[in-house]
Amino acid sequence: METDSGQPWLCGKFVRDEPTQAALCAFTAGLLLNFIPVRAIVLILTGLLLRAGRPALIFLGLLKVSEFFRRKNNITLAHHD
């Protein structure tokens, strides 16, 4: 199955040229997906991201508030000169 640009769709050329190696690659990928707990890794990374996200958002919010007050202070100082 070819795309409009003439390039093989996904890895069809590899499968046609090297069927044994393609089957071995597919078998190896299947074994890895069965042995590696992908779901657990995704859940752990999501939990870490959510736990780290809250303090990061608070920190960024404080930076913005600080920037706002510094700008406001610079404007008022400029009017007094």
N, C-alpha and C positions, 0 to 999 in steps of 0.2 A: 504494500500500500504506500503510494508516494504522495507527498504533499504538492501543492502548487509550485513551490520553488524547485522541485526536482530532487529534494533531499529525502532520504528514506525516513519513514515514520518511526520514531523512537529507535530501536536497535534491530530493525528487521534485516538490514544488510548483514550485520554481525551474525544473526541467527542463521541466515541463509549460507553465509560463507563458512562459519565455524559452528555447526550444530552441536557437536560434542562439547566444545568449550562453553557454549551458551547454556547447555543443559547443566553442566557442572557449576557454572556461575549461579544459575537459578537455584540449584539444590543448596549451594553454600549460603546464599542469601536467605533461603527458607530456614536453614538450621540456625543461622545467627538470629533471625527474628524470633525463633522459638526459644532460644537460650537467653537472649538479652531481654530483660523485663522492660520493654519500651514504655508500657503504660505507667509503671512505677517511676521511671526516670522522668517522664513528662509531668506526673503529679508532683514529684519532689521539686522540679525546677519551677513549676507554677506556684507552688507554696512559697518557695524562696523569693520569687519575684514579687508576690503579693506582700510578703513580710517586709521586704526591702523597699518596696514602692511607697508605702505610707511615710516612712521617715524621709525618703528622698523628696516626696512632694511637699512635706512640711518645710524642709530645708530650702527648696526652691521658692516656696511662698514667702519665707522669711527674707530671702535674698531680694525678691521683687519689692517687698514692703520697704526694705532698707534702701533700695535704689530709688523708690518713689520719694521717700523722705529726704534723701540726699539731693535729688533734683529740685524738690520744693524748697529746700534750704538754700540751694544755689540761686534760685530765682529770686527769693526774698532778699538775699545778700546783694544781688546785682541791682535791685531797685533802690537800695539804701546808699549806694555809691554816688 
